[in-house]
Every structure is written in structure tokens, then in C-alpha cells.
Amino acid sequence: MSDPTWLTVLPPVLAIALAIGTRQVYLSLFLGLWLGYGLLADLDPIAGLTGALDACIAVFADAGNTRVVVFSAMVGALIALTQASGGVAGFVEWIARRELVTTRRRAALLSWSIGLVVFVESSMTALVNGAVCRPLFDRLKMSREKLAYLCDATAAPVCILIPLNAWGAFIAKQLDNEGFADPVATLVATMPYNLYAWLALALAFGVAWTGRDVGPMAKAERRAHETGQVLRPGAEPMIGDEVTGLEPPPGAPRRARDFVLPVGAMVVMMPIGLYVTGDGDLMRGSGSTSVFWAVLVGVAFAAGLWMSSGASLRQVTDVFFKGFGGLMPLAVLMVLAFATGAMTKELGTGAYVSELAKQGLSPALVPAVLFLVACFIAFSTGTSWGTFAIMIPIAAPLAQATPGSEALLLGAVLGGGIFGDHCSPISDTTIIASMAAGSDHIDHVNTQLPYALLAGGVAVVIYAVLGALG
């Protein structure tokens, strides 16, 4: 819109309100798109619907968008292949034979460390963590709630701090859409200011190292340690067999290498891809291309190793598509997120809100307010990526209008999005962490929320101080 007004705020507000009221994030984002394009078409509902549908299709006109969407679904295929081949089971057995994890502290630190190493995708991080550590935690009488917390606290916070993954590709693309000349360098600059992610990781490490817990988590750990009940009596564990329950065929070898090599190849391929696509400069490489290459290499390794053990091409293909289909909802969410970002930019939502904020909000409060708003949206909708799609177009003009503030303001938005992704009961990452750990989902949410609120509270105070210091 040539002259943005308060109407430009309605589409994202509608999306947020509907998501809170209905818990239907996908439908809510699409209805927000419909309204946005309806406004652009002078309130013509038919033209608005057509515009929203066209915006979703237009996402695929950008090769970078398409690569990120396809990558996300292919992560599901990699997860399925490493489980069906016996790679995950072999890795667990390898650890058990060597007695590498014999204490509760070692088990917790192993879980925290896996979260740091497997940083390619948050769902992958949580699922690998749960698959490897669940039998170890059970043997040492550690609660499933503790494992779910460690899976969750080292998933999204790690992935956003190491931009060599789909998170980095997604956010860099959003920054590119907002006119940042070097989106990767801008993303790297935000890392020191992504306070929630750092605090969540530090707090999880402290919990793992000391074994000290607070609130409902302390009660869960006492129960597990004293009675051996790793789950609360009456709990309904979220064991997602369709995602984590694939077993190798009877008699098939269970080799740790069938898990380690595909994941290792995927991790190693990321910087190689950035180096190649950036003509020797990692920070100028294509994140979407590199992450796409990385998961392709990981899938190829997993498929090749399984076939070398006697699996047929049909078996590999069937498992591939089963895993691929399992993460299609995440791919759909990204399409809607990309389209929402394009819509708010076309409406001028960011320019209007930034101008309004400059008139009615003290500059000193901007970082803390952006963080709190992003926290609220992400927690209410359960999606950090959807939050980024809404908040980055709002924060970017504010940052660009105040040279030197880009890293702080964008870091606050990214940190707020991570808060919701980490602890919202309707977040896909939180749900997958419950599934991976075999925990009751509500028990997981209740036990980890005090830690999330503690880290978030400290972050708000620091943002307020940084804002006051200018």
C-alpha cells in the first residue's frame, strides 16, 4: 500500500488472535493472508482469496524458498532411514557396551551434548537425542520429563545460534526480503543478542551438571529416583511410532555407523556447501542451497548403508516417503510463513508499526518490548518461524532507521520466537520433544516452563538495560 494505515496491522493481528483462539496455526495464517490481500484489492473477498492462493504458489517461484521447504520434509526421510536401518539402535548398544554413561550426570550431559552436535534441524535434534538417551535415562532411573526438557532446551536454541542449517537459511531469506545487503552477516551479528537462546542453553547445562531441579521437575526426578517410575502414574506418554517407532527387519545388523555416518556427513556438508556457493566465503554462501545439499548427502549415506546390509530398493523407497510425508506439515507452515512475510511487506505493515512505535514508545524500551511481543506471539501460536514471518518485517524498519541497532533489535525478535518454540504446548518442537523422550506432553510442558520463564525474565531485564544504555 502506498500510504500504510492502521488497516495494515489487521492481517497479522487476525492471524495471531485466531491462532490463540483456535490453536489452528495453519488456518489462521492463511486467513491472515486472505485478509491482507483483500485489503490490497479494496476489500474484494474473491480477489483477496485469489491473491492469498497466488502468494502461496509464488513462494516456489523463488528457488531458495523451494529448497528450504523441500529440505524440511527430507529431514523426516533421514530420520526414518536411520531408524529403520538399525543405525540408532546400534549406536545405543555401542554406548551401552562401553559403559560410557554410568551416572545420572553423564546421561544428562550426553543429552545436552547431543543437542549441541546435531544442530542441523530442531526436530532432528530432539528425535536423535530422545532415541539415543531414552534407554539410558530409564536404566539410571531418570524421569522422562527431564529428558524431554533437555531435548527441547537444546533443539531450537542451538539451531538458531548455529546458522548452518534450515533455521539460518530461513531467517537469512527473511532478512534478504527486508532489504539487508548481507543477510548472513546480519544474522551472525544478532547471535550475541539472542539472549534467550544463550540463557536457555546455559540453564540446561547447569541443570545437567548439578542435578538440581526446581518446581514440578524436582518432584518428577524424586519420583523416578526413589520409585523407578520414569513416568508419572496415569501419564500418557507420547510415543509417536509413526515418527520414532520404526524398527529394523528381524536379523538385520544394528550398526552404530549407520547412524553416525549419515548424520556426520550431513553436518560436514553444510560448511562445504556454504564455501562452494560463496566462492570461498562461508558467510556469503547460499544457506538454502547448502542445507539442501547436506540433507541429500545424509539421505544418500543412510540409504546406501542400509542397502549394503541387504535392504531392497523398495524398502528404502517406502521408508523414505514415509519419513518425507511425516514432516509435510512443517513444510506447509514454511510456505505460509514465506507468503505472510511477502504480504506484510506489500501492505507496509512494518513501516506503519515502526513509525507508530517511534512516536509512542521510548527507544529505550524497544528491545524489551519487541522480545516480549515475539514471546507472546510464539507461545500463543506455537511457531517461531511464523513469529519471525510476522515480527521481522516489523522490526527491520525500526532497526534500519536506527543505524547500529540492527543486531540488538533483531536478536530480541529471534530470542522471543525461540521462547515460544521452546515451551509452547502447541509448538511442534515441544510436541516432538515429548514424543522423542516418551513423556506425557502436559507433564513436559509443566516441568520445563519454570526454567523457560526464568531465562525469559532475565532476558527482559538485560534487554531493558541495553535499551537504556542506547
C-alpha positions as a Python dict, from the first residue, in 0.01 Angstrom:
ca = {
    (1, 'M'): (0, 0, 0),
    (2, 'S'): (132, 345, -94),
    (3, 'D'): (17, 505, 233),
    (4, 'P'): (1, 244, 511),
    (5, 'T'): (-267, 294, 775),
    (6, 'W'): (-385, 107, 1083),
    (7, 'L'): (-561, -137, 848),
    (8, 'T'): (-223, -284, 756),
    (9, 'V'): (-194, -421, 1110),
    (10, 'L'): (-519, -618, 1089),
    (11, 'P'): (-394, -923, 892),
    (12, 'P'): (-117, -1022, 1137),
    (13, 'V'): (-344, -937, 1435),
    (14, 'L'): (-617, -1158, 1289),
    (15, 'A'): (-368, -1441, 1239),
    (16, 'I'): (-249, -1409, 1600),
    (17, 'A'): (-598, -1385, 1752),
    (18, 'L'): (-731, -1681, 1554),
    (19, 'A'): (-427, -1891, 1635),
    (20, 'I'): (-472, -1818, 2006),
    (21, 'G'): (-843, -1890, 1998),
    (22, 'T'): (-847, -2193, 1770),
    (23, 'R'): (-493, -2337, 1805),
    (24, 'Q'): (-510, -2384, 1427),
    (25, 'V'): (-188, -2211, 1323),
    (26, 'Y'): (-205, -2307, 954),
    (27, 'L'): (-562, -2195, 901),
    (28, 'S'): (-502, -1878, 1100),
    (29, 'L'): (-201, -1777, 891),
    (30, 'F'): (-394, -1840, 571),
    (31, 'L'): (-692, -1632, 687),
    (32, 'G'): (-448, -1354, 770),
    (33, 'L'): (-316, -1381, 416),
    (34, 'W'): (-670, -1369, 279),
    (35, 'L'): (-748, -1051, 469),
    (36, 'G'): (-418, -893, 370),
    (37, 'Y'): (-468, -950, 1),
    (38, 'G'): (-831, -850, 39),
    (39, 'L'): (-715, -511, 169),
    (40, 'L'): (-479, -480, -125),
    (41, 'A'): (-778, -550, -356),
    (42, 'D'): (-1003, -285, -198),
    (43, 'L'): (-1182, -537, 27),
    (44, 'D'): (-1280, -768, -259),
    (45, 'P'): (-1302, -1112, -88),
    (46, 'I'): (-1272, -1309, -411),
    (47, 'A'): (-968, -1113, -523),
    (48, 'G'): (-827, -1149, -172),
    (49, 'L'): (-866, -1527, -176),
    (50, 'T'): (-707, -1543, -519),
    (51, 'G'): (-422, -1324, -402),
    (52, 'A'): (-360, -1542, -94),
    (53, 'L'): (-352, -1859, -301),
    (54, 'D'): (-126, -1696, -559),
    (55, 'A'): (107, -1579, -280),
    (56, 'C'): (148, -1937, -158),
    (57, 'I'): (223, -2055, -511),
    (58, 'A'): (461, -1763, -566),
    (59, 'V'): (674, -1889, -278),
    (60, 'F'): (801, -2160, -513),
    (61, 'A'): (900, -1903, -775),
    (62, 'D'): (1199, -1839, -552),
    (63, 'A'): (1443, -2130, -574),
    (64, 'G'): (1578, -2055, -225),
    (65, 'N'): (1232, -2081, -72),
    (66, 'T'): (1169, -2409, -253),
    (67, 'R'): (1496, -2564, -137),
    (68, 'V'): (1421, -2481, 228),
    (69, 'V'): (1069, -2625, 205),
    (70, 'V'): (1188, -2949, 42),
    (71, 'F'): (1476, -2981, 285),
    (72, 'S'): (1246, -2972, 584),
    (73, 'A'): (1040, -3263, 454),
    (74, 'M'): (1353, -3460, 364),
    (75, 'V'): (1475, -3444, 723),
    (76, 'G'): (1185, -3676, 802),
    (77, 'A'): (1316, -3922, 544),
    (78, 'L'): (1660, -3917, 704),
    (79, 'I'): (1514, -3978, 1050),
    (80, 'A'): (1312, -4272, 920),
    (81, 'L'): (1604, -4429, 730),
    (82, 'T'): (1847, -4418, 1023),
    (83, 'Q'): (1588, -4581, 1246),
    (84, 'A'): (1471, -4848, 1005),
    (85, 'S'): (1828, -4946, 917),
    (86, 'G'): (1911, -5013, 1283),
    (87, 'G'): (2159, -4727, 1299),
    (88, 'V'): (2005, -4557, 1603),
    (89, 'A'): (1966, -4891, 1787),
    (90, 'G'): (2326, -4981, 1703),
    (91, 'F'): (2454, -4653, 1838),
    (92, 'V'): (2270, -4701, 2167),
    (93, 'E'): (2406, -5055, 2201),
    (94, 'W'): (2759, -4929, 2126),
    (95, 'I'): (2738, -4681, 2414),
    (96, 'A'): (2598, -4945, 2649),
    (97, 'R'): (2875, -5199, 2572),
    (98, 'R'): (3149, -4950, 2652),
    (99, 'E'): (2981, -4825, 2970),
    (100, 'L'): (3036, -4465, 2866),
    (101, 'V'): (2729, -4347, 3056),
    (102, 'T'): (2717, -4489, 3407),
    (103, 'T'): (2592, -4195, 3616),
    (104, 'R'): (2294, -3962, 3607),
    (105, 'R'): (2521, -3663, 3546),
    (106, 'R'): (2686, -3831, 3247),
    (107, 'A'): (2349, -3922, 3099),
    (108, 'A'): (2223, -3564, 3133),
    (109, 'L'): (2544, -3419, 2990),
    (110, 'L'): (2528, -3666, 2699),
    (111, 'S'): (2178, -3544, 2619),
    (112, 'W'): (2289, -3180, 2639),
    (113, 'S'): (2593, -3253, 2420),
    (114, 'I'): (2389, -3431, 2153),
    (115, 'G'): (2172, -3122, 2133),
    (116, 'L'): (2480, -2915, 2055),
    (117, 'V'): (2629, -3154, 1800),
    (118, 'V'): (2317, -3237, 1598),
    (119, 'F'): (2227, -2879, 1508),
    (120, 'V'): (2103, -2931, 1153),
    (121, 'E'): (1730, -2922, 1233),
    (122, 'S'): (1540, -2886, 1559),
    (123, 'S'): (1312, -3186, 1508),
    (124, 'M'): (1611, -3400, 1414),
    (125, 'T'): (1797, -3277, 1723),
    (126, 'A'): (1515, -3375, 1957),
    (127, 'L'): (1446, -3710, 1792),
    (128, 'V'): (1811, -3817, 1784),
    (129, 'N'): (1851, -3705, 2143),
    (130, 'G'): (1548, -3899, 2261),
    (131, 'A'): (1629, -4212, 2063),
    (132, 'V'): (1983, -4227, 2200),
    (133, 'C'): (1921, -4123, 2560),
    (134, 'R'): (1579, -4266, 2646),
    (135, 'P'): (1705, -4619, 2731),
    (136, 'L'): (1999, -4471, 2924),
    (137, 'F'): (1773, -4244, 3129),
    (138, 'D'): (1535, -4529, 3203),
    (139, 'R'): (1819, -4753, 3320),
    (140, 'L'): (1951, -4483, 3554),
    (141, 'K'): (1602, -4404, 3692),
    (142, 'M'): (1583, -4055, 3547),
    (143, 'S'): (1246, -3907, 3463),
    (144, 'R'): (1119, -3882, 3110),
    (145, 'E'): (1030, -3522, 3191),
    (146, 'K'): (1400, -3442, 3246),
    (147, 'L'): (1492, -3597, 2912),
    (148, 'A'): (1214, -3408, 2732),
    (149, 'Y'): (1338, -3082, 2884),
    (150, 'L'): (1696, -3143, 2772),
    (151, 'C'): (1576, -3246, 2424),
    (152, 'D'): (1372, -2927, 2397),
    (153, 'A'): (1620, -2684, 2554),
    (154, 'T'): (1894, -2789, 2312),
    (155, 'A'): (1684, -2801, 1995),
    (156, 'A'): (1562, -2460, 1879),
    (157, 'P'): (1812, -2260, 2093),
    (158, 'V'): (2108, -2443, 1937),
    (159, 'C'): (1971, -2440, 1584),
    (160, 'I'): (1925, -2063, 1582),
    (161, 'L'): (2273, -1998, 1722),
    (162, 'I'): (2446, -2212, 1457),
    (163, 'P'): (2318, -2078, 1124),
    (164, 'L'): (2448, -2373, 921),
    (165, 'N'): (2101, -2524, 897),
    (166, 'A'): (1745, -2463, 780),
    (167, 'W'): (1690, -2208, 1057),
    (168, 'G'): (1977, -1998, 926),
    (169, 'A'): (1856, -2036, 568),
    (170, 'F'): (1500, -1938, 663),
    (171, 'I'): (1596, -1633, 868),
    (172, 'A'): (1857, -1518, 618),
    (173, 'K'): (1593, -1536, 347),
    (174, 'Q'): (1358, -1326, 560),
    (175, 'L'): (1633, -1068, 613),
    (176, 'D'): (1709, -1067, 242),
    (177, 'N'): (1343, -999, 171),
    (178, 'E'): (1363, -697, 403),
    (179, 'G'): (1649, -543, 206),
    (180, 'F'): (1952, -627, 420),
    (181, 'A'): (2255, -621, 190),
    (182, 'D'): (2431, -911, 366),
    (183, 'P'): (2165, -1119, 543),
    (184, 'V'): (2404, -1392, 663),
    (185, 'A'): (2639, -1139, 823),
    (186, 'T'): (2337, -965, 978),
    (187, 'L'): (2217, -1296, 1123),
    (188, 'V'): (2562, -1370, 1268),
    (189, 'A'): (2569, -1025, 1425),
    (190, 'T'): (2242, -1099, 1611),
    (191, 'M'): (2385, -1403, 1790),
    (192, 'P'): (2533, -1225, 2095),
    (193, 'Y'): (2197, -1051, 2142),
    (194, 'N'): (1983, -1365, 2114),
    (195, 'L'): (1979, -1371, 2490),
    (196, 'Y'): (1702, -1623, 2546),
    (197, 'A'): (1879, -1890, 2341),
    (198, 'W'): (2205, -1845, 2534),
    (199, 'L'): (2031, -1838, 2871),
    (200, 'A'): (1822, -2148, 2792),
    (201, 'L'): (2134, -2343, 2695),
    (202, 'A'): (2329, -2225, 2999),
    (203, 'L'): (2043, -2311, 3232),
    (204, 'A'): (2006, -2658, 3078),
    (205, 'F'): (2379, -2719, 3122),
    (206, 'G'): (2357, -2610, 3484),
    (207, 'V'): (2069, -2848, 3546),
    (208, 'A'): (2256, -3135, 3378),
    (209, 'W'): (2580, -3071, 3566),
    (210, 'T'): (2443, -3007, 3914),
    (211, 'G'): (2138, -3234, 3905),
    (212, 'R'): (1946, -2964, 4090),
    (213, 'D'): (1587, -2909, 3985),
    (214, 'V'): (1304, -2676, 4079),
    (215, 'G'): (928, -2697, 4091),
    (216, 'P'): (750, -2986, 3918),
    (217, 'M'): (1079, -3115, 3773),
    (218, 'A'): (1222, -3172, 4119),
    (219, 'K'): (913, -3375, 4208),
    (220, 'A'): (941, -3580, 3888),
    (221, 'E'): (1307, -3657, 3949),
    (222, 'R'): (1242, -3764, 4310),
    (223, 'R'): (966, -3996, 4188),
    (224, 'A'): (1187, -4156, 3925),
    (225, 'H'): (1491, -4193, 4151),
    (226, 'E'): (1307, -4324, 4457),
    (227, 'T'): (1047, -4547, 4294),
    (228, 'G'): (1187, -4616, 3946),
    (229, 'Q'): (874, -4469, 3787),
    (230, 'V'): (1017, -4272, 3498),
    (231, 'L'): (663, -4163, 3412),
    (232, 'R'): (400, -4021, 3644),
    (233, 'P'): (135, -4280, 3732),
    (234, 'G'): (-152, -4225, 3491),
    (235, 'A'): (66, -4038, 3241),
    (236, 'E'): (0, -4079, 2870),
    (237, 'P'): (342, -4088, 2702),
    (238, 'M'): (366, -3950, 2352),
    (239, 'I'): (544, -4236, 2182),
    (240, 'G'): (499, -4148, 1820),
    (241, 'D'): (553, -4483, 1648),
    (242, 'E'): (488, -4328, 1310),
    (243, 'V'): (789, -4098, 1368),
    (244, 'T'): (1018, -4269, 1617),
    (245, 'G'): (900, -4629, 1622),
    (246, 'L'): (1048, -4770, 1301),
    (247, 'E'): (1241, -5089, 1375),
    (248, 'P'): (1495, -5271, 1156),
    (249, 'P'): (1381, -5601, 998),
    (250, 'P'): (1441, -5916, 1208),
    (251, 'G'): (1800, -6033, 1177),
    (252, 'A'): (1923, -5707, 1029),
    (253, 'P'): (2253, -5578, 1170),
    (254, 'R'): (2240, -5292, 1416),
    (255, 'R'): (2548, -5088, 1341),
    (256, 'A'): (2630, -4755, 1500),
    (257, 'R'): (2792, -4639, 1176),
    (258, 'D'): (2453, -4650, 1002),
    (259, 'F'): (2352, -4366, 1231),
    (260, 'V'): (2679, -4180, 1284),
    (261, 'L'): (2791, -4159, 920),
    (262, 'P'): (2471, -4011, 771),
    (263, 'V'): (2439, -3751, 1047),
    (264, 'G'): (2812, -3676, 1034),
    (265, 'A'): (2804, -3642, 656),
    (266, 'M'): (2512, -3402, 678),
    (267, 'V'): (2685, -3185, 938),
    (268, 'V'): (3013, -3177, 744),
    (269, 'M'): (2841, -3097, 416),
    (270, 'M'): (2691, -2772, 545),
    (271, 'P'): (3013, -2567, 564),
    (272, 'I'): (3133, -2727, 240),
    (273, 'G'): (2814, -2613, 68),
    (274, 'L'): (2850, -2262, 207),
    (275, 'Y'): (3213, -2249, 95),
    (276, 'V'): (3131, -2364, -258),
    (277, 'T'): (2824, -2144, -309),
    (278, 'G'): (3003, -1846, -154),
    (279, 'D'): (3307, -1879, -383),
    (280, 'G'): (3529, -1942, -85),
    (281, 'D'): (3346, -1717, 163),
    (282, 'L'): (3132, -1912, 411),
    (283, 'M'): (2935, -1604, 513),
    (284, 'R'): (2836, -1530, 153),
    (285, 'G'): (2727, -1883, 70),
    (286, 'S'): (2370, -1983, -5),
    (287, 'G'): (2217, -2123, 313),
    (288, 'S'): (1922, -2280, 135),
    (289, 'T'): (2141, -2449, -125),
    (290, 'S'): (2390, -2573, 133),
    (291, 'V'): (2130, -2716, 368),
    (292, 'F'): (1959, -2885, 73),
    (293, 'W'): (2285, -3045, -37),
    (294, 'A'): (2361, -3151, 320),
    (295, 'V'): (2037, -3340, 375),
    (296, 'L'): (2064, -3501, 31),
    (297, 'V'): (2409, -3631, 123),
    (298, 'G'): (2281, -3754, 459),
    (299, 'V'): (1988, -3935, 297),
    (300, 'A'): (2218, -4088, 34),
    (301, 'F'): (2455, -4217, 305),
    (302, 'A'): (2167, -4360, 509),
    (303, 'A'): (2010, -4530, 206),
    (304, 'G'): (2342, -4666, 78),
    (305, 'L'): (2445, -4809, 413),
    (306, 'W'): (2108, -4976, 463),
    (307, 'M'): (2116, -5127, 115),
    (308, 'S'): (2468, -5257, 182),
    (309, 'S'): (2313, -5451, 471),
    (310, 'G'): (2067, -5623, 238),
    (311, 'A'): (1773, -5383, 225),
    (312, 'S'): (1596, -5368, -109),
    (313, 'L'): (1548, -5053, -310),
    (314, 'R'): (1173, -5087, -250),
    (315, 'Q'): (1222, -5096, 128),
    (316, 'V'): (1441, -4787, 116),
    (317, 'T'): (1193, -4603, -106),
    (318, 'D'): (895, -4692, 112),
    (319, 'V'): (1068, -4570, 430),
    (320, 'F'): (1194, -4258, 254),
    (321, 'F'): (843, -4148, 157),
    (322, 'K'): (702, -4243, 496),
    (323, 'G'): (951, -4015, 665),
    (324, 'F'): (916, -3745, 399),
    (325, 'G'): (540, -3736, 447),
    (326, 'G'): (577, -3719, 824),
    (327, 'L'): (723, -3368, 809),
    (328, 'M'): (500, -3223, 539),
    (329, 'P'): (305, -3014, 795),
    (330, 'L'): (627, -2830, 876),
    (331, 'A'): (686, -2768, 506),
    (332, 'V'): (334, -2626, 468),
    (333, 'L'): (396, -2396, 763),
    (334, 'M'): (705, -2257, 594),
    (335, 'V'): (513, -2186, 274),
    (336, 'L'): (258, -1988, 475),
    (337, 'A'): (535, -1811, 665),
    (338, 'F'): (714, -1703, 347),
    (339, 'A'): (383, -1586, 199),
    (340, 'T'): (295, -1394, 517),
    (341, 'G'): (627, -1213, 511),
    (342, 'A'): (568, -1111, 149),
    (343, 'M'): (215, -994, 230),
    (344, 'T'): (311, -775, 528),
    (345, 'K'): (586, -618, 320),
    (346, 'E'): (345, -540, 38),
    (347, 'L'): (96, -392, 283),
    (348, 'G'): (360, -181, 452),
    (349, 'T'): (280, -322, 795),
    (350, 'G'): (636, -291, 918),
    (351, 'A'): (672, 69, 806),
    (352, 'Y'): (345, 166, 976),
    (353, 'V'): (418, -11, 1305),
    (354, 'S'): (774, 117, 1317),
    (355, 'E'): (656, 475, 1266),
    (356, 'L'): (388, 428, 1532),
    (357, 'A'): (642, 282, 1773),
    (358, 'K'): (881, 569, 1716),
    (359, 'Q'): (604, 817, 1800),
    (360, 'G'): (463, 648, 2108),
    (361, 'L'): (741, 429, 2251),
    (362, 'S'): (1060, 528, 2424),
    (363, 'P'): (1358, 400, 2222),
    (364, 'A'): (1500, 257, 2542),
    (365, 'L'): (1206, 16, 2571),
    (366, 'V'): (1207, -106, 2210),
    (367, 'P'): (1435, -414, 2255),
    (368, 'A'): (1245, -541, 2560),
    (369, 'V'): (905, -476, 2402),
    (370, 'L'): (998, -650, 2076),
    (371, 'F'): (1119, -950, 2277),
    (372, 'L'): (801, -967, 2485),
    (373, 'V'): (574, -932, 2182),
    (374, 'A'): (763, -1207, 1998),
    (375, 'C'): (745, -1426, 2311),
    (376, 'F'): (370, -1378, 2330),
    (377, 'I'): (310, -1450, 1962),
    (378, 'A'): (535, -1755, 1955),
    (379, 'F'): (396, -1902, 2276),
    (380, 'S'): (38, -1843, 2167),
    (381, 'T'): (76, -1978, 1815),
    (382, 'G'): (339, -2244, 1882),
    (383, 'T'): (557, -2145, 1588),
    (384, 'S'): (879, -1949, 1598),
    (385, 'W'): (903, -1941, 1219),
    (386, 'G'): (556, -1794, 1190),
    (387, 'T'): (657, -1540, 1455),
    (388, 'F'): (966, -1447, 1256),
    (389, 'A'): (748, -1402, 947),
    (390, 'I'): (530, -1157, 1140),
    (391, 'M'): (791, -979, 1354),
    (392, 'I'): (1096, -946, 1128),
    (393, 'P'): (908, -722, 881),
    (394, 'I'): (804, -511, 1181),
    (395, 'A'): (1148, -497, 1349),
    (396, 'A'): (1351, -448, 1030),
    (397, 'P'): (1237, -90, 953),
    (398, 'L'): (1297, 7, 1317),
    (399, 'A'): (1646, -138, 1300),
    (400, 'Q'): (1725, 16, 963),
    (401, 'A'): (1605, 357, 1082),
    (402, 'T'): (1848, 345, 1376),
    (403, 'P'): (2197, 251, 1250),
    (404, 'G'): (2384, 35, 1495),
    (405, 'S'): (2070, -119, 1648),
    (406, 'E'): (2012, -391, 1390),
    (407, 'A'): (2177, -674, 1582),
    (408, 'L'): (2011, -587, 1915),
    (409, 'L'): (1655, -544, 1782),
    (410, 'L'): (1662, -844, 1550),
    (411, 'G'): (1827, -1053, 1822),
    (412, 'A'): (1541, -964, 2057),
    (413, 'V'): (1284, -1077, 1798),
    (414, 'L'): (1466, -1404, 1731),
    (415, 'G'): (1505, -1473, 2102),
    (416, 'G'): (1135, -1412, 2161),
    (417, 'G'): (1048, -1654, 1884),
    (418, 'I'): (1271, -1918, 2042),
    (419, 'F'): (1097, -1876, 2379),
    (420, 'G'): (766, -1982, 2227),
    (421, 'D'): (915, -2261, 2018),
    (422, 'H'): (1089, -2394, 2326),
    (423, 'C'): (799, -2408, 2568),
    (424, 'S'): (463, -2355, 2397),
    (425, 'P'): (235, -2658, 2439),
    (426, 'I'): (128, -2626, 2075),
    (427, 'S'): (479, -2589, 1936),
    (428, 'D'): (585, -2868, 1702),
    (429, 'T'): (930, -2878, 1865),
    (430, 'T'): (780, -2913, 2213),
    (431, 'I'): (549, -3189, 2092),
    (432, 'I'): (834, -3373, 1917),
    (433, 'A'): (1049, -3345, 2231),
    (434, 'S'): (769, -3512, 2428),
    (435, 'M'): (742, -3781, 2161),
    (436, 'A'): (1118, -3837, 2144),
    (437, 'A'): (1150, -3871, 2521),
    (438, 'G'): (837, -4082, 2556),
    (439, 'S'): (698, -3829, 2804),
    (440, 'D'): (346, -3718, 2879),
    (441, 'H'): (319, -3392, 2685),
    (442, 'I'): (150, -3181, 2952),
    (443, 'D'): (395, -3312, 3212),
    (444, 'H'): (677, -3197, 2985),
    (445, 'V'): (528, -2851, 2945),
    (446, 'N'): (462, -2810, 3317),
    (447, 'T'): (807, -2923, 3426),
    (448, 'Q'): (1007, -2712, 3181),
    (449, 'L'): (800, -2391, 3194),
    (450, 'P'): (964, -2261, 3518),
    (451, 'Y'): (1306, -2283, 3350),
    (452, 'A'): (1179, -2108, 3036),
    (453, 'L'): (1019, -1828, 3241),
    (454, 'L'): (1338, -1782, 3442),
    (455, 'A'): (1551, -1748, 3127),
    (456, 'G'): (1290, -1520, 2967),
    (457, 'G'): (1269, -1297, 3274),
    (458, 'V'): (1645, -1250, 3287),
    (459, 'A'): (1647, -1172, 2912),
    (460, 'V'): (1384, -898, 2953),
    (461, 'V'): (1591, -728, 3225),
    (462, 'I'): (1905, -737, 3011),
    (463, 'Y'): (1722, -603, 2705),
    (464, 'A'): (1584, -319, 2917),
    (465, 'V'): (1935, -235, 3039),
    (466, 'L'): (2081, -248, 2687),
    (467, 'G'): (1799, -29, 2559),
    (468, 'A'): (1859, 225, 2834),
    (469, 'L'): (2232, 232, 2756),
    (470, 'G'): (2147, 301, 2390),
}
